[in-house]
């Protein structure tokens, strides 16, 4: 409510006559709306109606009867003009923030940093890393093959050849997915 300001009241014909005919009984400041009706701020209208009632100019007409035909409205909100210094400061801060975000995004893409990383890597460390990865692959393959043979021989006395193959493949498949899970988790 306070952000919109004090509401206005577009006066009814009866109140407009009282305003035009009356003397100097603390007349409120009036405004003309675009449609030609006279409007008064609601706080000023209340005081003016009480003065009219006390002076006796209203006769036996009650205040609520005088208010019939009035229309309450709010003026459209007019934002205050922006301070040029504030606008310049906001633009500068926004540009700085965008630059920080860009620098953070391309932080690890810098050519200088890439060349430093390459100069620190020696053929020996690359060989160790390749050897470690090759060991993981060999371990993976041996584990899956061993699981297949375990499943195949576990079903040897229970079923025929297709059943043994199915048992071996089932065990190998389970071990395969478990190994893949732990490899991904390790990386």
C-alpha positions in Angstrom: 0.0 0.0 0.0 2.7 2.5 0.9 4.6 1.7 -2.3 1.6 2.8 -4.3 1.1 6.0 -2.3 -2.2 7.5 -1.0 -5.2 6.5 -3.0 -7.3 9.1 -4.9 -11.0 9.4 -4.8 -12.9 10.6 -8.0 -15.7 12.7 -6.5 -19.3 12.1 -7.2 -21.4 14.9 -8.7 -22.8 15.9 -5.2 -19.4 16.3 -3.7 -18.1 18.1 -6.8 -20.9 20.7 -6.3 -20.2 21.1 -2.6 -16.5 21.7 -3.5 -17.3 24.3 -6.2 -20.1 26.0 -4.3 -18.5 26.2 -0.9 -16.5 28.9 0.8 -13.1 28.4 2.3 -13.9 25.5 4.6 -10.4 24.0 4.3 -10.8 22.9 0.7 -8.5 20.0 -0.2 -6.2 20.2 -3.2 -7.9 18.8 -6.2 -6.7 17.1 -9.3 -8.3 16.5 -12.7 -8.3 13.0 -14.1 -8.0 12.3 -17.7 -11.7 11.6 -18.0 -12.5 15.1 -16.5 -13.6 14.0 -13.1 -12.3 15.9 -10.0 -10.2 13.8 -7.7 -8.9 14.3 -4.2 -6.5 12.4 -2.1 -8.4 10.1 0.3 -6.8 11.6 3.5 -7.7 15.1 2.4 -11.3 14.1 1.5 -11.9 12.6 5.0 -10.8 15.9 6.7 -12.9 18.0 4.3 -16.0 15.9 4.8 -15.7 16.3 8.6 -15.3 20.0 8.2 -18.4 20.2 6.0 -20.4 18.1 8.5 -19.3 20.3 11.4 -20.1 23.6 9.6 -23.5 22.2 8.7 -23.3 22.6 5.0 -24.3 19.0 4.3 -27.7 19.3 5.9 -29.1 15.9 6.8 -27.1 14.0 4.2 -24.9 11.4 5.8 -21.3 11.1 4.8 -21.8 7.6 3.3 -24.6 9.0 1.1 -22.3 11.8 -0.2 -19.7 9.2 -1.0 -22.0 7.2 -3.2 -20.8 7.5 -6.8 -17.2 8.1 -5.8 -14.5 5.9 -7.2 -11.3 5.0 -5.4 -8.2 4.5 -7.6 -4.5 4.6 -7.3 -2.2 6.6 -9.6 0.0 4.4 -11.7 3.3 3.9 -10.1 6.0 6.2 -11.6 9.4 4.9 -10.7 11.9 7.6 -9.8 14.6 8.4 -12.4 17.7 6.4 -11.9 20.8 8.0 -10.7 23.4 8.1 -13.5 26.3 7.4 -11.1 24.4 4.3 -9.9 23.8 3.1 -13.4 27.5 3.5 -14.3 28.5 1.7 -11.1 26.1 -1.2 -11.8 27.4 -1.5 -15.4 31.0 -1.6 -14.1 30.2 -4.2 -11.5 28.3 -6.3 -14.1 31.3 -6.2 -16.5 33.7 -7.2 -13.6 31.4 -10.1 -12.7 31.2 -11.3 -16.3 35.0 -11.0 -16.6 35.5 -13.1 -13.4 33.1 -15.7 -14.7 34.9 -15.9 -18.0 38.3 -16.1 -16.3 37.0 -18.9 -14.1 35.6 -20.7 -17.2 38.9 -20.6 -19.2 41.2 -20.9 -16.2 42.5 -24.4 -17.1 42.6 -23.7 -20.9 45.4 -21.2 -20.9 48.2 -22.1 -23.4 50.9 -21.2 -20.8 49.5 -23.7 -18.3 49.2 -26.4 -20.9 52.9 -26.0 -21.9 53.9 -26.1 -18.2 52.0 -29.4 -17.7 53.7 -30.9 -20.8 57.1 -29.8 -19.7 56.7 -31.5 -16.3 55.8 -34.9 -17.7 58.7 -37.1 -18.4 58.7 -40.3 -20.5 59.2 -42.3 -17.3 56.0 -41.0 -15.7 54.1 -41.6 -18.9 55.4 -45.2 -19.0 54.3 -45.8 -15.4 50.9 -44.4 -16.2 50.5 -46.6 -19.3 51.8 -49.6 -17.3 49.2 -48.9 -14.6 46.3 -48.7 -17.1 47.5 -51.9 -18.9 47.5 -53.7 -15.6 43.9 -52.6 -14.9 42.8 -53.9 -18.3 44.6 -57.3 -17.9 43.1 -57.6 -14.3 39.7 -56.8 -15.7 39.9 -59.4 -18.5 41.4 -62.2 -16.3 38.7 -61.6 -13.6 35.8 -61.9 -16.1 37.3 -65.0 -17.8 37.9 -66.6 -14.4 34.3 -65.8 -13.4 33.1 -67.5 -16.6 35.0 -70.7 -15.9 33.8 -70.7 -12.3 30.2 -70.5 -13.4 30.8 -73.1 -16.1 32.3 -75.7 -13.8 29.9 -74.9 -10.9 27.1 -76.1 -13.1 29.1 -79.0 -14.6 27.3 -81.8 -12.7 23.9 -80.1 -12.7 23.1 -79.4 -16.3 24.1 -80.1 -19.9 26.4 -78.0 -22.1 23.9 -75.1 -22.8 23.1 -74.8 -19.1 26.8 -74.7 -18.2 27.4 -72.0 -20.8 24.5 -70.0 -19.5 25.8 -70.4 -15.9 29.3 -69.3 -17.0 28.0 -66.3 -18.9 25.8 -65.3 -16.0 28.7 -65.3 -13.6 30.9 -63.5 -16.1 28.3 -60.9 -16.7 27.8 -60.2 -13.0 31.5 -59.9 -12.4 31.9 -57.7 -15.5 29.4 -55.1 -14.2 30.9 -55.2 -10.7 34.4 -54.6 -12.2 33.1 -51.8 -14.4 31.4 -50.1 -11.4 34.6 -50.2 -9.3 36.7 -49.0 -12.3 34.5 -46.0 -12.8 34.4 -45.3 -9.1 38.2 -45.4 -9.0 38.7 -43.1 -11.9 
